[in-house]
Amino acid sequence: MNKSDALGLTRRSFLKAAGAVGACGAGLMLGACGSNAQSTGSSDSKDSGSSSKYEPVSVNVAFMPNLGSAGTLFAALDQGYFDKFNITVETKQFDAGPAEIAAMQSGDIDFAQIGHGAHALCIEGQAKIFSFEGNSQADCVVANKSHGISTAKDLKGKTIAVASGTSSEVILNYVLADAGLTKDDVTLTEMKVDGMTTAMIAGQIDACATWSPNTITLEEQLGDDYLVLGTNTDYTDKVAFPSSYVCLPDYADSNKEVLERFEAALDMGKVYRAEHIDEVAKLLADKLGLPEETLLQSTGEGDWQGAVDAIGDTDKILGYYKAQQQVFLDNGRITEAVPVENYVLSEVITEGDKLYKENK
């Protein structure tokens, strides 16, 4: 395997035309990034009445500027779901999950929405998962047909751009294996995801392991030469790439009831997101100053209905995290298996889901 040297990038590191917003990833995820945190303010709630059943609480919540990370949060804010549980939410934007967890450790935020890669830090004990956000469908292996590629077997001897450690690399590994190839049969070049997009359009590489919304740009620019060789949905029987809401272990120990209320409000947001995904995309474009058309074209990057279907089924959710941990074990990010119950607050998820059903 030949591997050229270039800067790597994290799973959620790019959002088309997001500009100064400073988008990230992956997931969609996952090496260390700077925080670039900024407050987006509290909700403009449609339901300003708070339930007197609950003590008021205020929390600072971190998110990344894409549908997978911010969709449920901003839907729940916009629809007043946190008000139902007497929770005031302030939001802060970050580049990536590791930076969010670092901000929790410094006391700047209380909760964070993280993508796939940052879950390794949870397995290592740095944070606890208290809400399953959904599974990513954003990763994709894309090839340029004009470079003599019509199937995955044609990748032999070709140059493929990849961001190591991301969920898109995992999909690439499966695509190669299914074609009877290994990484020694191709030339891998380490690239940032925006660099992949530019290189693909310029014809400098043959294929890349990338994710939405970069795939949208590539499809637009490559036209008939755009070829998808594999996505998350092709390997749901083997891997899972859940995203989650997390908090510090100490916070979890003393604020279980708050976490359950927050989880219930998020459940409401998940249902709204699944039923009104286009509206949520437009909402985020307005709130975060992102291109509306790009977000509308990104509405397929997550299994929104699957997140709704998992409400009340904690065993299914724990299964997703077991499958995710296996990905980390297989790629060497985690060297020893850890019981998921050590870092996933299954009781909070179960009780929060019950609270949602009582109040929906």
Secondary structure, DSSP 8 states (H G I E B T S, - for coil): -EEE------TT---TT-GGG---------S------EEEEE---S-----TTS--EEEEEEE-SSHHHHHHHHHHHHTTHHHHTTEEEEEEE-S-HHHHHHHHHTTS-SEEEE-TTTHHHHHTTS-EEEEEEEEB--EEEEEEGGGT-SSGGGGTT-EEEE-TTSHHHHHHHHHHHHTT--GGGSEEEE--HHHHHHHHHHTS-SEEEEETTHHHHHHHHHGGGEEEEEEGGGGTTT---EEEEEE-HHHHHH-HHHHHHHHHHHHHHHHHHHH-HHHHHHHHHHHHT--HHHHHTTTTSB-HHHHHHTTT-HHHHHHHHHHHHHHHHHHTS-SS---GGGTB-HHHHHHHHHHHHHH-
